[in-house]
Amino acid sequence: MNKLKKNIYFILNIYTVLYNYALLIYKKVQYKSYPKINGKLFIRGQGKIILGNNTIFNSSSSANPIGGDVRMVFNTKQNAIIEIGDNTGISNSTIICHEKITIGSYVKIGGSVKIYDTDFHSLNADLRMNTKTDIPITKPIIIKDFAFIGAHSIILKGVTIGNKSIIGAGSVVTKSIPDDEIWAGNPAKFIKKI
């Protein structure tokens, strides 16, 4: 029985590797080196995804033990760009890009983080009633090198997170954060300098 389990695990692992490889080709994901992927990625949309060297994605419930989301999701609107630098690791998070999201090098993004560069819908109720006028506001997001985003945080449109800055777990980031600072809360507020 133990040998059967190992064989099944081996076959499933090969299937997952082939699935991810085919998905990256089909979605025309550009990369300097093939990313390390634990689990199956989910990629939707016609935008561009550009990956640096040695990126790591956890995308399964077994790859990230903290709970929350069970896969890594990329959703890029046509003409939108997600760019991720070298040696960056992201766990079971959702990145939705309607314009541009830039994530630097050596960034750590915890489980179940949400990064949205759009409001998804108009903030005007009258405009939301009609799909032709329901046009959301979008603004680019920049997460600079060595930043650390704690699990279950939400990063909203137009935000820049500074070099080496830390976002506490469960925070909602609605405005830009300078380099070398710790912010946390809902909405995120300054805690201290690093």
Beta strands, then each sheet from edge to edge (+ up, - down):
strand 1: 30-31
strand 2: 36-39
strand 3: 42-45
strand 4: 48-51
strand 5: 56-59
strand 6: 73-76
strand 7: 81-84
strand 8: 89-91
strand 9: 94-97
strand 10: 100-103
strand 11: 108-109
strand 12: 114-116
strand 13: 141-143
strand 14: 148-149
strand 15: 154-155
strand 16: 160-161
strand 17: 166-167
strand 18: 172-173
strand 19: 181-184
strand 20: 189-193
sheet 1: 1+ 4+ 7+ 10+ 13+ 16+
sheet 2: 2+ 5+ 8+ 11+ 14+ 17+ 19+ 20-
sheet 3: 3+ 6+ 9+ 12+ 15+ 18+
end
